[in-house]
Every structure is written in C-alpha cells, then in structure tokens.
Amino acid sequence: MTTSFDVGPASAPETLVFDDDGRTPNSRYPVLIYRGLMAGTDDEALAAAFEAAFEAHDWPPQWRGGVFAYHHFHSNAHEALAVYAGEAELVLGGEDGQPVHIAAGDVLILPAGTGHCRISASNDFALTAAYPVGHGDWDLCRPGETNHARATVRITQVPTPTADPVTGTDGALSRLWVD
C-alpha cells in the first residue's frame, strides 16, 4: 500500500493565504493544495492509500465524509482533507473567501483557523480527514457564533506539525509553515 506520494516540483502544492476578516481568523500559514496525487483507482483503494500516507506521517485519519455546507473553522487543530471520490466547490478563507474546486486525488491542508465551507458537490463526493498527532480533539467554530478573540489566541497556540501529511518531513509544509 502507498504510504508516500512522489511530489516533484511540477506537482508542488498550490498555496493560498487568507487574512483575518474579523469573523474568521484564518492563519499566518498558507493553505496547501496538492492536485491529482492519485487517479485511476477505486474509491476504497484511494481512501486507504491516503489514510496510510497520513498515518505514516503522524496525521492519523479520523473520519470519512464530506465538508459542512456552512462556514466553519477549527481553532485548535490543523486539518488534512483528501478527496477520494467525486468533486466539490468549496469556499476557503471565510464568508468572503475564495472558491476552490477539488476533485478525487486532491489533498487540502488547512492550518488551524482557516475557514472552509462546501458550496456544491457531486453526489459521490467523499473525503477522508486527518489531524496531526496530538490534535485529536478538534473543535468546530462558526463565524459570528465563536468568540473571535479567544479563537485567535487558541490558533496561535497550535503547534506546527513535524511533517507534511502527504510527503513527510521533507514536504512543503515543513518549508512553508515556519515562524
């Protein structure tokens, strides 16, 4: 089973940075989007391959499903989302954020505080989610319902993971998520 992906310069992740909009804190770290890491396999095999890679890089997978159709963020955990079936349109960065299309084979790595919301999805859309070791008790925060100041403080206290969930210690996260 695959536990790592060959991510060369041509497939380096896209990066997106979002400022605090007063309702969604976002992060000082960029969102990382790896496109088309795997294709041509069945859904279960793709999900298992992503989960094995995440586990090997100390990002234990915790659930499979979709993305909520309302704006939210996690103030106490970074999150990796690997699409293993279908496609979806998300908005990242808060209510006035940026639309992003994701499809089977894509991985999003969302730093703590990054707003995300599903706008639309195919009927078969499914992903698996993972969080770095020690981040297992992630919270669910909604703009306008969560104390923004307290969430911002919690976000600054979330430790930087030791490895990129896709490529390990030599991954983009290790180079781009530096203080």
OpenMM code with the backbone's topology and positions (N, CA, C; nanometers):
from openmm import Vec3, app, unit

residues = "MET THR THR SER PHE ASP VAL GLY PRO ALA SER ALA PRO GLU THR LEU VAL PHE ASP ASP ASP GLY ARG THR PRO ASN SER ARG TYR PRO VAL LEU ILE TYR ARG GLY LEU MET ALA GLY THR ASP ASP GLU ALA LEU ALA ALA ALA PHE GLU ALA ALA PHE GLU ALA HIS ASP TRP PRO PRO GLN TRP ARG GLY GLY VAL PHE ALA TYR HIS HIS PHE HIS SER ASN ALA HIS GLU ALA LEU ALA VAL TYR ALA GLY GLU ALA GLU LEU VAL LEU GLY GLY GLU ASP GLY GLN PRO VAL HIS ILE ALA ALA GLY ASP VAL LEU ILE LEU PRO ALA GLY THR GLY HIS CYS ARG ILE SER ALA SER ASN ASP PHE ALA LEU THR ALA ALA TYR PRO VAL GLY HIS GLY ASP TRP ASP LEU CYS ARG PRO GLY GLU THR ASN HIS ALA ARG ALA THR VAL ARG ILE THR GLN VAL PRO THR PRO THR ALA ASP PRO VAL THR GLY THR ASP GLY ALA LEU SER ARG LEU TRP VAL ASP".split()
positions = [
    Vec3(0.0838, -0.1185, 0.0000),
    Vec3(0.0000, 0.0000, 0.0000),
    Vec3(0.0882, 0.1246, 0.0000),
    Vec3(0.0458, 0.2278, -0.0696),
    Vec3(0.1210, 0.3526, -0.0782),
    Vec3(0.1192, 0.4250, 0.0553),
    Vec3(0.2356, 0.4671, 0.1013),
    Vec3(0.2414, 0.5474, 0.2235),
    Vec3(0.3076, 0.6821, 0.1990),
    Vec3(0.3436, 0.7095, 0.0744),
    Vec3(0.4006, 0.8377, 0.0385),
    Vec3(0.3716, 0.8627, -0.1085),
    Vec3(0.3757, 0.9862, -0.1489),
    Vec3(0.3475, 1.0232, -0.2860),
    Vec3(0.4693, 1.0905, -0.3450),
    Vec3(0.4940, 1.0660, -0.4724),
    Vec3(0.6047, 1.1308, -0.5414),
    Vec3(0.5584, 1.2697, -0.5842),
    Vec3(0.5944, 1.3693, -0.5067),
    Vec3(0.5511, 1.5057, -0.5324),
    Vec3(0.6740, 1.5859, -0.5722),
    Vec3(0.6961, 1.5969, -0.7009),
    Vec3(0.8092, 1.6721, -0.7529),
    Vec3(0.7747, 1.8178, -0.7710),
    Vec3(0.8680, 1.8967, -0.8262),
    Vec3(0.8444, 2.0403, -0.8446),
    Vec3(0.7204, 2.0702, -0.9288),
    Vec3(0.6908, 1.9860, -1.0283),
    Vec3(0.5754, 2.0106, -1.1142),
    Vec3(0.4441, 1.9899, -1.0390),
    Vec3(0.4473, 1.9119, -0.9316),
    Vec3(0.3251, 1.8871, -0.8563),
    Vec3(0.3326, 1.9454, -0.7150),
    Vec3(0.4174, 2.0453, -0.6982),
    Vec3(0.4243, 2.1138, -0.5695),
    Vec3(0.2860, 2.1720, -0.5394),
    Vec3(0.2521, 2.1864, -0.4126),
    Vec3(0.1172, 2.2330, -0.3803),
    Vec3(0.0932, 2.3786, -0.4172),
    Vec3(-0.0313, 2.4074, -0.4497),
    Vec3(-0.0758, 2.5462, -0.4603),
    Vec3(-0.0789, 2.6006, -0.3174),
    Vec3(-0.0581, 2.7294, -0.3037),
    Vec3(-0.0673, 2.7909, -0.1716),
    Vec3(-0.1652, 2.9072, -0.1764),
    Vec3(-0.2440, 2.9186, -0.0727),
    Vec3(-0.3388, 3.0288, -0.0582),
    Vec3(-0.3236, 3.0850, 0.0821),
    Vec3(-0.3224, 3.2161, 0.0944),
    Vec3(-0.3110, 3.2808, 0.2248),
    Vec3(-0.4324, 3.3709, 0.2429),
    Vec3(-0.4924, 3.3627, 0.3603),
    Vec3(-0.6107, 3.4414, 0.3914),
    Vec3(-0.5878, 3.5223, 0.5181),
    Vec3(-0.6273, 3.6490, 0.5135),
    Vec3(-0.6182, 3.7356, 0.6303),
    Vec3(-0.7383, 3.7144, 0.7215),
    Vec3(-0.7228, 3.7509, 0.8446),
    Vec3(-0.8328, 3.7542, 0.9403),
    Vec3(-0.9346, 3.8551, 0.8874),
    Vec3(-1.0602, 3.8121, 0.8726),
    Vec3(-1.1626, 3.9038, 0.8205),
    Vec3(-1.2520, 3.9603, 0.9302),
    Vec3(-1.2142, 3.9367, 1.0563),
    Vec3(-1.2933, 3.9853, 1.1680),
    Vec3(-1.3962, 3.8844, 1.2160),
    Vec3(-1.4253, 3.7839, 1.1356),
    Vec3(-1.5198, 3.6772, 1.1738),
    Vec3(-1.4529, 3.5399, 1.1667),
    Vec3(-1.3644, 3.5236, 1.0693),
    Vec3(-1.2875, 3.4006, 1.0536),
    Vec3(-1.1406, 3.4374, 1.0695),
    Vec3(-1.0726, 3.3823, 1.1703),
    Vec3(-0.9343, 3.4229, 1.1961),
    Vec3(-0.8356, 3.3873, 1.0852),
    Vec3(-0.8549, 3.2717, 1.0207),
    Vec3(-0.7601, 3.2188, 0.9237),
    Vec3(-0.6251, 3.1959, 0.9912),
    Vec3(-0.5157, 3.2017, 0.9161),
    Vec3(-0.3867, 3.1629, 0.9727),
    Vec3(-0.2725, 3.2407, 0.9092),
    Vec3(-0.1615, 3.2451, 0.9810),
    Vec3(-0.0395, 3.3031, 0.9233),
    Vec3(0.0229, 3.2058, 0.8238),
    Vec3(-0.0145, 3.0775, 0.8321),
    Vec3(0.0376, 2.9750, 0.7419),
    Vec3(-0.0512, 2.9634, 0.6177),
    Vec3(0.0063, 2.9277, 0.5042),
    Vec3(-0.0758, 2.9107, 0.3843),
    Vec3(-0.1506, 2.7776, 0.3834),
    Vec3(-0.2666, 2.7791, 0.3194),
    Vec3(-0.3355, 2.6549, 0.2833),
    Vec3(-0.2512, 2.5897, 0.1745),
    Vec3(-0.2361, 2.4578, 0.1811),
    Vec3(-0.1634, 2.3833, 0.0781),
    Vec3(-0.2640, 2.2956, 0.0041),
    Vec3(-0.2598, 2.2982, -0.1287),
    Vec3(-0.3486, 2.2137, -0.2090),
    Vec3(-0.2639, 2.1338, -0.3064),
    Vec3(-0.2589, 2.0034, -0.2819),
    Vec3(-0.1927, 1.9115, -0.3737),
    Vec3(-0.2986, 1.8610, -0.4709),
    Vec3(-0.2711, 1.8704, -0.6006),
    Vec3(-0.3678, 1.8304, -0.7030),
    Vec3(-0.3311, 1.6958, -0.7646),
    Vec3(-0.4313, 1.6125, -0.7837),
    Vec3(-0.4181, 1.4895, -0.8597),
    Vec3(-0.3071, 1.3962, -0.8162),
    Vec3(-0.2961, 1.3721, -0.6864),
    Vec3(-0.1884, 1.2858, -0.6382),
    Vec3(-0.2057, 1.1415, -0.6810),
    Vec3(-0.3294, 1.0980, -0.6938),
    Vec3(-0.3557, 0.9611, -0.7383),
    Vec3(-0.4809, 0.9630, -0.8247),
    Vec3(-0.4856, 0.8751, -0.9221),
    Vec3(-0.6037, 0.8615, -1.0071),
    Vec3(-0.6080, 0.7192, -1.0600),
    Vec3(-0.7218, 0.6843, -1.1190),
    Vec3(-0.7338, 0.5551, -1.1846),
    Vec3(-0.7462, 0.4375, -1.0921),
    Vec3(-0.7915, 0.4609, -0.9713),
    Vec3(-0.8091, 0.3513, -0.8762),
    Vec3(-0.9499, 0.3600, -0.8189),
    Vec3(-0.9955, 0.2551, -0.7557),
    Vec3(-1.1304, 0.2616, -0.6991),
    Vec3(-1.1296, 0.3467, -0.5718),
    Vec3(-1.2491, 0.3928, -0.5335),
    Vec3(-1.2617, 0.4849, -0.4210),
    Vec3(-1.2023, 0.4304, -0.2920),
    Vec3(-1.2330, 0.3080, -0.2592),
    Vec3(-1.1848, 0.2496, -0.1337),
    Vec3(-1.0326, 0.2405, -0.1323),
    Vec3(-0.9744, 0.2005, -0.2451),
    Vec3(-0.8283, 0.1908, -0.2523),
    Vec3(-0.7641, 0.3283, -0.2399),
    Vec3(-0.8239, 0.4281, -0.3018),
    Vec3(-0.7694, 0.5639, -0.2930),
    Vec3(-0.7796, 0.6162, -0.1495),
    Vec3(-0.8947, 0.5960, -0.0858),
    Vec3(-0.9105, 0.6389, 0.0540),
    Vec3(-0.8074, 0.5705, 0.1424),
    Vec3(-0.7904, 0.4405, 0.1241),
    Vec3(-0.6942, 0.3649, 0.2054),
    Vec3(-0.5513, 0.4134, 0.1812),
    Vec3(-0.5178, 0.4455, 0.0570),
    Vec3(-0.3825, 0.4947, 0.0263),
    Vec3(-0.3569, 0.6294, 0.0931),
    Vec3(-0.4542, 0.7201, 0.0869),
    Vec3(-0.4392, 0.8485, 0.1550),
    Vec3(-0.4253, 0.8278, 0.3056),
    Vec3(-0.5089, 0.7440, 0.3618),
    Vec3(-0.5050, 0.7214, 0.5063),
    Vec3(-0.3731, 0.6582, 0.5499),
    Vec3(-0.3188, 0.5683, 0.4688),
    Vec3(-0.1892, 0.5068, 0.5022),
    Vec3(-0.0777, 0.6115, 0.5001),
    Vec3(-0.0796, 0.7000, 0.4006),
    Vec3(0.0215, 0.8061, 0.3936),
    Vec3(0.0078, 0.9007, 0.5120),
    Vec3(-0.1147, 0.9404, 0.5434),
    Vec3(-0.1361, 1.0284, 0.6579),
    Vec3(-0.0839, 0.9631, 0.7864),
    Vec3(-0.1210, 0.8395, 0.8073),
    Vec3(-0.0788, 0.7670, 0.9276),
    Vec3(0.0736, 0.7587, 0.9352),
    Vec3(0.1380, 0.7308, 0.8224),
    Vec3(0.2844, 0.7179, 0.8192),
    Vec3(0.3541, 0.8491, 0.8533),
    Vec3(0.2840, 0.9616, 0.8344),
    Vec3(0.3433, 1.0930, 0.8592),
    Vec3(0.2871, 1.1595, 0.9849),
    Vec3(0.2344, 1.0780, 1.0756),
    Vec3(0.1840, 1.1241, 1.2058),
    Vec3(0.0642, 1.2179, 1.1956),
    Vec3(-0.0210, 1.1931, 1.0961),
    Vec3(-0.1502, 1.2598, 1.0824),
    Vec3(-0.2565, 1.1490, 1.0802),
    Vec3(-0.2928, 1.0924, 1.1941),
    Vec3(-0.3873, 0.9811, 1.1929),
    Vec3(-0.5225, 1.0210, 1.1335),
    Vec3(-0.5723, 0.9412, 1.0396),
    Vec3(-0.7058, 0.9688, 0.9850),
    Vec3(-0.8117, 0.9479, 1.0923),
    Vec3(-0.9162, 1.0322, 1.0904),
    Vec3(-1.0170, 1.0237, 1.1960),
    Vec3(-1.1584, 1.0013, 1.1448),
    Vec3(-1.1864, 1.0385, 1.0230),
    Vec3(-1.3221, 1.0178, 0.9735),
    Vec3(-1.3251, 1.0272, 0.8212),
    Vec3(-1.4330, 0.9775, 0.7641),
    Vec3(-1.4623, 0.9919, 0.6212),
    Vec3(-1.5993, 1.0570, 0.6082),
    Vec3(-1.6158, 1.1371, 0.5052),
    Vec3(-1.7445, 1.2040, 0.4839),
    Vec3(-1.7295, 1.3154, 0.3835),
    Vec3(-1.7859, 1.4314, 0.4162),
    Vec3(-1.7826, 1.5476, 0.3279),
    Vec3(-1.7407, 1.6712, 0.4046),
    Vec3(-1.7769, 1.7865, 0.3527),
    Vec3(-1.7477, 1.9147, 0.4166),
    Vec3(-1.8812, 1.9805, 0.4465),
    Vec3(-1.8950, 2.0353, 0.5653),
    Vec3(-2.0192, 2.1024, 0.6020),
    Vec3(-2.0536, 2.2129, 0.5022),
    Vec3(-2.1835, 2.2337, 0.4816),
    Vec3(-2.2321, 2.3372, 0.3903),
    Vec3(-2.2551, 2.4687, 0.4642),
    Vec3(-2.1766, 2.4934, 0.5654),
    Vec3(-2.1779, 2.6213, 0.6355),
    Vec3(-2.0329, 2.6572, 0.6692),
    Vec3(-2.0068, 2.7857, 0.6829),
    Vec3(-1.8718, 2.8328, 0.7109),
    Vec3(-1.8315, 2.7926, 0.8524),
    Vec3(-1.7108, 2.7396, 0.8622),
    Vec3(-1.6593, 2.6971, 0.9915),
    Vec3(-1.5071, 2.6906, 0.9853),
    Vec3(-1.4463, 2.6752, 1.1028),
    Vec3(-1.3017, 2.6589, 1.1136),
    Vec3(-1.2720, 2.5833, 1.2416),
    Vec3(-1.1491, 2.5392, 1.2548),
    Vec3(-1.1049, 2.4701, 1.3752),
    Vec3(-0.9962, 2.5549, 1.4395),
    Vec3(-1.0144, 2.5907, 1.5656),
    Vec3(-0.9196, 2.6812, 1.6308),
    Vec3(-0.8088, 2.6073, 1.7043),
    Vec3(-0.8210, 2.4753, 1.7157),
    Vec3(-0.7225, 2.4024, 1.7951),
    Vec3(-0.6569, 2.2868, 1.7196),
    Vec3(-0.6723, 2.2830, 1.5868),
    Vec3(-0.6111, 2.1741, 1.5106),
    Vec3(-0.5959, 2.2109, 1.3639),
    Vec3(-0.4867, 2.1671, 1.3059),
    Vec3(-0.4696, 2.1715, 1.1612),
    Vec3(-0.5440, 2.0517, 1.1041),
    Vec3(-0.5813, 2.0567, 0.9762),
    Vec3(-0.6634, 1.9510, 0.9173),
    Vec3(-0.6164, 1.9194, 0.7760),
    Vec3(-0.6084, 1.7912, 0.7441),
    Vec3(-0.5797, 1.7457, 0.6075),
    Vec3(-0.7043, 1.6766, 0.5542),
    Vec3(-0.7469, 1.7146, 0.4343),
    Vec3(-0.8642, 1.6572, 0.3699),
    Vec3(-0.8213, 1.5984, 0.2361),
    Vec3(-0.8413, 1.4691, 0.2170),
    Vec3(-0.8037, 1.4007, 0.0931),
    Vec3(-0.9303, 1.3525, 0.0228),
    Vec3(-0.9533, 1.4023, -0.0972),
    Vec3(-1.0726, 1.3651, -0.1736),
    Vec3(-1.0474, 1.2313, -0.2419),
    Vec3(-1.1315, 1.1336, -0.2141),
    Vec3(-1.1166, 1.0031, -0.2776),
    Vec3(-1.2301, 0.9698, -0.3741),
    Vec3(-1.3327, 1.0540, -0.3815),
    Vec3(-1.4412, 1.0311, -0.4771),
    Vec3(-1.5077, 1.1638, -0.5115),
    Vec3(-1.5467, 1.1782, -0.6365),
    Vec3(-1.6256, 1.2935, -0.6785),
    Vec3(-1.5492, 1.4237, -0.6810),
    Vec3(-1.6260, 1.5315, -0.6729),
    Vec3(-1.5690, 1.6659, -0.6765),
    Vec3(-1.6600, 1.7610, -0.6020),
    Vec3(-1.6048, 1.8763, -0.5643),
    Vec3(-1.6815, 1.9755, -0.4900),
    Vec3(-1.6244, 2.1146, -0.5136),
    Vec3(-1.7068, 2.2120, -0.4858),
    Vec3(-1.6672, 2.3522, -0.4846),
    Vec3(-1.6737, 2.3971, -0.3389),
    Vec3(-1.5602, 2.4430, -0.2869),
    Vec3(-1.5531, 2.4944, -0.1503),
    Vec3(-1.5241, 2.6433, -0.1552),
    Vec3(-1.5530, 2.7111, -0.0466),
    Vec3(-1.5023, 2.8465, -0.0258),
    Vec3(-1.4070, 2.8361, 0.0917),
    Vec3(-1.2847, 2.8819, 0.0714),
    Vec3(-1.1827, 2.8827, 0.1760),
    Vec3(-1.1568, 3.0262, 0.2190),
    Vec3(-1.1275, 3.0463, 0.3463),
    Vec3(-1.0878, 3.1772, 0.3949),
    Vec3(-1.1975, 3.2584, 0.4595),
    Vec3(-1.3174, 3.2047, 0.4723),
    Vec3(-1.4272, 3.2774, 0.5359),
    Vec3(-1.5379, 3.3089, 0.4377),
    Vec3(-1.6363, 3.3803, 0.4866),
    Vec3(-1.7574, 3.4064, 0.4083),
    Vec3(-1.7304, 3.4837, 0.2792),
    Vec3(-1.6297, 3.5660, 0.2771),
    Vec3(-1.5907, 3.6379, 0.1553),
    Vec3(-1.4625, 3.5807, 0.0967),
    Vec3(-1.4391, 3.4541, 0.1221),
    Vec3(-1.3154, 3.3889, 0.0801),
    Vec3(-1.3119, 3.3543, -0.0674),
    Vec3(-1.2293, 3.2581, -0.1002),
    Vec3(-1.2013, 3.2214, -0.2384),
    Vec3(-1.2622, 3.0857, -0.2725),
    Vec3(-1.3371, 3.0787, -0.3837),
    Vec3(-1.3873, 2.9483, -0.4274),
    Vec3(-1.2714, 2.8612, -0.4763),
    Vec3(-1.2778, 2.7318, -0.4418),
    Vec3(-1.1753, 2.6369, -0.4822),
    Vec3(-1.2448, 2.5087, -0.5258),
    Vec3(-1.2104, 2.4603, -0.6440),
    Vec3(-1.2639, 2.3333, -0.6931),
    Vec3(-1.1682, 2.2220, -0.6519),
    Vec3(-1.2221, 2.1147, -0.5942),
    Vec3(-1.1411, 1.9991, -0.5571),
    Vec3(-1.2038, 1.8736, -0.6168),
    Vec3(-1.1191, 1.7754, -0.6434),
    Vec3(-1.1664, 1.6518, -0.7056),
    Vec3(-1.0861, 1.5338, -0.6535),
    Vec3(-1.1350, 1.4131, -0.6843),
    Vec3(-1.0679, 1.2909, -0.6400),
    Vec3(-0.9197, 1.2974, -0.6733),
    Vec3(-0.8373, 1.2658, -0.5741),
    Vec3(-0.6922, 1.2709, -0.5875),
    Vec3(-0.6301, 1.3945, -0.5278),
    Vec3(-0.7107, 1.4943, -0.4908),
    Vec3(-0.6604, 1.6199, -0.4330),
    Vec3(-0.6528, 1.6107, -0.2809),
    Vec3(-0.5564, 1.6831, -0.2233),
    Vec3(-0.5425, 1.6944, -0.0778),
    Vec3(-0.5331, 1.8420, -0.0415),
    Vec3(-0.6126, 1.8835, 0.0554),
    Vec3(-0.6046, 2.0181, 0.1125),
    Vec3(-0.5477, 2.0061, 0.2525),
    Vec3(-0.4544, 2.0932, 0.2847),
    Vec3(-0.4019, 2.1003, 0.4211),
    Vec3(-0.4383, 2.2388, 0.4730),
    Vec3(-0.5265, 2.2397, 0.5712),
    Vec3(-0.5800, 2.3642, 0.6251),
    Vec3(-0.5167, 2.3935, 0.7603),
    Vec3(-0.4423, 2.5032, 0.7710),
    Vec3(-0.3905, 2.5392, 0.9031),
    Vec3(-0.5043, 2.5798, 0.9961),
    Vec3(-0.4850, 2.5600, 1.1240),
    Vec3(-0.5863, 2.5969, 1.2229),
    Vec3(-0.6347, 2.7390, 1.1981),
    Vec3(-0.7663, 2.7570, 1.2047),
    Vec3(-0.8274, 2.8876, 1.1861),
    Vec3(-0.8774, 2.9145, 1.0471),
    Vec3(-0.8429, 2.8302, 0.9505),
    Vec3(-0.8817, 2.8536, 0.8111),
    Vec3(-1.0288, 2.8198, 0.7901),
    Vec3(-1.1034, 2.9178, 0.7435),
    Vec3(-1.2442, 2.8965, 0.7148),
    Vec3(-1.2628, 2.8070, 0.5937),
    Vec3(-1.3648, 2.7215, 0.6002),
    Vec3(-1.3999, 2.6377, 0.4863),
    Vec3(-1.5486, 2.6051, 0.4889),
    Vec3(-1.6057, 2.5894, 0.3671),
    Vec3(-1.7484, 2.5657, 0.3511),
    Vec3(-1.7715, 2.5012, 0.2149),
    Vec3(-1.8581, 2.3997, 0.2103),
    Vec3(-1.8948, 2.3373, 0.0827),
    Vec3(-2.0064, 2.4190, 0.0193),
    Vec3(-1.9864, 2.4558, -0.1071),
    Vec3(-2.0872, 2.5295, -0.1832),
    Vec3(-2.1704, 2.4329, -0.2664),
    Vec3(-2.1034, 2.3371, -0.3303),
    Vec3(-2.1713, 2.2354, -0.4098),
    Vec3(-2.0819, 2.1130, -0.4159),
    Vec3(-2.1419, 1.9993, -0.4516),
    Vec3(-2.0646, 1.8752, -0.4615),
    Vec3(-2.1393, 1.7756, -0.5491),
    Vec3(-2.0630, 1.6891, -0.6114),
    Vec3(-2.1229, 1.5787, -0.6850),
    Vec3(-2.1848, 1.4810, -0.5847),
    Vec3(-2.2761, 1.3989, -0.6307),
    Vec3(-2.3437, 1.3050, -0.5414),
    Vec3(-2.2485, 1.2053, -0.4773),
    Vec3(-2.1369, 1.1777, -0.5427),
    Vec3(-2.0424, 1.0789, -0.4901),
    Vec3(-1.9255, 1.1409, -0.4144),
    Vec3(-1.9290, 1.2723, -0.3900),
    Vec3(-1.8189, 1.3403, -0.3230),
    Vec3(-1.7921, 1.2799, -0.1858),
    Vec3(-1.6658, 1.2442, -0.1618),
    Vec3(-1.6267, 1.1893, -0.0317),
    Vec3(-1.4787, 1.2159, -0.0084),
    Vec3(-1.4449, 1.2365, 0.1177),
    Vec3(-1.3057, 1.2593, 0.1547),
    Vec3(-1.2763, 1.1933, 0.2870),
    Vec3(-1.1469, 1.1863, 0.3161),
    Vec3(-1.1018, 1.1372, 0.4454),
    Vec3(-1.0245, 1.2502, 0.5123),
    Vec3(-1.0395, 1.2618, 0.6431),
    Vec3(-0.9788, 1.3726, 0.7165),
    Vec3(-0.8799, 1.3212, 0.8199),
    Vec3(-0.7722, 1.3966, 0.8378),
    Vec3(-0.6687, 1.3601, 0.9338),
    Vec3(-0.6198, 1.4856, 1.0057),
    Vec3(-0.5676, 1.4627, 1.1251),
    Vec3(-0.5168, 1.5706, 1.2092),
    Vec3(-0.3834, 1.5254, 1.2659),
    Vec3(-0.2894, 1.6181, 1.2861),
    Vec3(-0.1593, 1.5775, 1.3408),
    Vec3(-0.1736, 1.5100, 1.4766),
    Vec3(-0.0790, 1.4229, 1.5072),
    Vec3(-0.0760, 1.3584, 1.6384),
    Vec3(-0.0883, 1.4674, 1.7448),
    Vec3(-0.1734, 1.4430, 1.8423),
    Vec3(-0.1937, 1.5392, 1.9498),
    Vec3(-0.3027, 1.6403, 1.9219),
    Vec3(-0.3645, 1.6360, 1.8031),
    Vec3(-0.4705, 1.7306, 1.7666),
    Vec3(-0.6038, 1.6582, 1.7526),
    Vec3(-0.6214, 1.5482, 1.8227),
    Vec3(-0.7379, 1.4649, 1.8023),
    Vec3(-0.8701, 1.5224, 1.8474),
    Vec3(-0.8681, 1.6196, 1.9344),
    Vec3(-0.9914, 1.6758, 1.9882),
    Vec3(-1.0202, 1.8100, 1.9231),
    Vec3(-1.0364, 1.8090, 1.7907),
    Vec3(-1.0601, 1.9334, 1.7171),
    Vec3(-1.1973, 1.9915, 1.7507),
    Vec3(-1.2058, 2.1224, 1.7457),
    Vec3(-1.3311, 2.1910, 1.7748),
    Vec3(-1.4004, 2.2334, 1.6450),
    Vec3(-1.5213, 2.2805, 1.6556),
    Vec3(-1.5981, 2.3286, 1.5414),
    Vec3(-1.6438, 2.4704, 1.5739),
    Vec3(-1.5862, 2.5668, 1.5042),
    Vec3(-1.6156, 2.7077, 1.5290),
    Vec3(-1.6874, 2.7667, 1.4077),
    Vec3(-1.7867, 2.8509, 1.4347),
    Vec3(-1.8605, 2.9164, 1.3264),
    Vec3(-1.8478, 3.0673, 1.3409),
    Vec3(-1.8196, 3.1368, 1.2289),
    Vec3(-1.8120, 3.2829, 1.2345),
    Vec3(-1.9416, 3.3417, 1.2914),
    Vec3(-1.9273, 3.4366, 1.3813),
    Vec3(-2.0429, 3.5007, 1.4418),
    Vec3(-2.0977, 3.4275, 1.5631),
    Vec3(-2.0590, 3.3006, 1.5819),
    Vec3(-2.1047, 3.2232, 1.6968),
    Vec3(-1.9918, 3.1910, 1.7929),
    Vec3(-1.8676, 3.2056, 1.7469),
    Vec3(-1.7488, 3.1733, 1.8257),
    Vec3(-1.6833, 3.3037, 1.8689),
    Vec3(-1.6347, 3.3085, 1.9919),
    Vec3(-1.5634, 3.4270, 2.0381),
    Vec3(-1.4346, 3.4392, 1.9569),
    Vec3(-1.4312, 3.5376, 1.8706),
    Vec3(-1.3211, 3.5558, 1.7767),
    Vec3(-1.1867, 3.5743, 1.8481),
    Vec3(-1.1842, 3.6573, 1.9498),
    Vec3(-1.0582, 3.6849, 2.0214),
    Vec3(-1.0033, 3.5584, 2.0865),
    Vec3(-1.0893, 3.4804, 2.1502),
    Vec3(-1.0432, 3.3564, 2.2138),
    Vec3(-0.9966, 3.2550, 2.1101),
    Vec3(-1.0690, 3.2460, 1.9990),
    Vec3(-1.0291, 3.1530, 1.8925),
    Vec3(-0.8931, 3.1923, 1.8363),
    Vec3(-0.8704, 3.3207, 1.8188),
    Vec3(-0.7420, 3.3678, 1.7655),
    Vec3(-0.6266, 3.3298, 1.8576),
    Vec3(-0.6473, 3.3413, 1.9871),
    Vec3(-0.5441, 3.3015, 2.0835),
    Vec3(-0.5179, 3.1514, 2.0732),
    Vec3(-0.6247, 3.0716, 2.0678),
    Vec3(-0.6073, 2.9252, 2.0565),
    Vec3(-0.5289, 2.8889, 1.9307),
    Vec3(-0.5573, 2.9555, 1.8203),
    Vec3(-0.4892, 2.9268, 1.6935),
    Vec3(-0.3391, 2.9487, 1.7070),
    Vec3(-0.2988, 3.0550, 1.7733),
    Vec3(-0.1552, 3.0829, 1.7886),
    Vec3(-0.0848, 2.9793, 1.8758),
    Vec3(-0.1610, 2.9035, 1.9546),
    Vec3(-0.1035, 2.8035, 2.0440),
    Vec3(-0.0959, 2.6640, 1.9807),
    Vec3(-0.1503, 2.6471, 1.8614),
    Vec3(-0.1471, 2.5160, 1.7954),
    Vec3(-0.0057, 2.4931, 1.7414),
    Vec3(0.0592, 2.3850, 1.7819),
    Vec3(0.1964, 2.3617, 1.7362),
    Vec3(0.2029, 2.3285, 1.5873),
    Vec3(0.3131, 2.3643, 1.5279),
    Vec3(0.3379, 2.3298, 1.3878),
    Vec3(0.3659, 2.1803, 1.3790),
    Vec3(0.3001, 2.1093, 1.2871),
    Vec3(0.3251, 1.9657, 1.2742),
    Vec3(0.4706, 1.9379, 1.2374),
    Vec3(0.5169, 1.8196, 1.2735),
    Vec3(0.6551, 1.7816, 1.2430),
    Vec3(0.6721, 1.7352, 1.0991),
    Vec3(0.5608, 1.7044, 1.0303),
    Vec3(0.5707, 1.6537, 0.8935),
    Vec3(0.4498, 1.6957, 0.8110),
    Vec3(0.4723, 1.7030, 0.6815),
    Vec3(0.3654, 1.7224, 0.5841),
    Vec3(0.2885, 1.5905, 0.5775),
    Vec3(0.1542, 1.5919, 0.5813),
    Vec3(0.0806, 1.4662, 0.5810),
    Vec3(0.0919, 1.3881, 0.4503),
    Vec3(0.1314, 1.4542, 0.3435),
    Vec3(0.1430, 1.3888, 0.2131),
    Vec3(0.2832, 1.3361, 0.1897),
    Vec3(0.3840, 1.4167, 0.2187),
    Vec3(0.5205, 1.3817, 0.1786),
    Vec3(0.6168, 1.3597, 0.2939),
    Vec3(0.5731, 1.3832, 0.4150),
    Vec3(0.6608, 1.3598, 0.5293),
    Vec3(0.7431, 1.4804, 0.5689),
    Vec3(0.8570, 1.4554, 0.6309),
    Vec3(0.9374, 1.5638, 0.6893),
    Vec3(1.0012, 1.6541, 0.5854),
    Vec3(1.0144, 1.6100, 0.4619),
    Vec3(1.0737, 1.6944, 0.3582),
    Vec3(0.9692, 1.7667, 0.2745),
    Vec3(0.8448, 1.7676, 0.3187),
    Vec3(0.7360, 1.8237, 0.2402),
    Vec3(0.7251, 1.9738, 0.2457),
    Vec3(0.6311, 2.0247, 0.1661),
    Vec3(0.6079, 2.1684, 0.1561),
    Vec3(0.5701, 2.2294, 0.2895),
    Vec3(0.4951, 2.1594, 0.3697),
    Vec3(0.4534, 2.2123, 0.4993),
    Vec3(0.5768, 2.2477, 0.5832),
    Vec3(0.6763, 2.1614, 0.5819),
    Vec3(0.7977, 2.1845, 0.6606),
    Vec3(0.8736, 2.3090, 0.6133),
    Vec3(0.8615, 2.3413, 0.4860),
    Vec3(0.9291, 2.4596, 0.4306),
    Vec3(0.8441, 2.5874, 0.4419),
    Vec3(0.7118, 2.5735, 0.4321),
    Vec3(0.6244, 2.6904, 0.4234),
    Vec3(0.5584, 2.7307, 0.5541),
    Vec3(0.5478, 2.6368, 0.6474),
    Vec3(0.4868, 2.6687, 0.7762),
    Vec3(0.5964, 2.6913, 0.8782),
    Vec3(0.6690, 2.7983, 0.8627),
    Vec3(0.7765, 2.8313, 0.9558),
    Vec3(0.7447, 2.9649, 1.0221),
    Vec3(0.7867, 2.9770, 1.1464),
    Vec3(0.7619, 3.1023, 1.2208),
    Vec3(0.8743, 3.1999, 1.1989),
] * unit.nanometer
topology = app.Topology()
chain = topology.addChain("A")
for resn in residues:
    res = topology.addResidue(resn, chain)
    for name in ("N", "CA", "C"):
        topology.addAtom(name, app.Element.getBySymbol(name[0]), res)
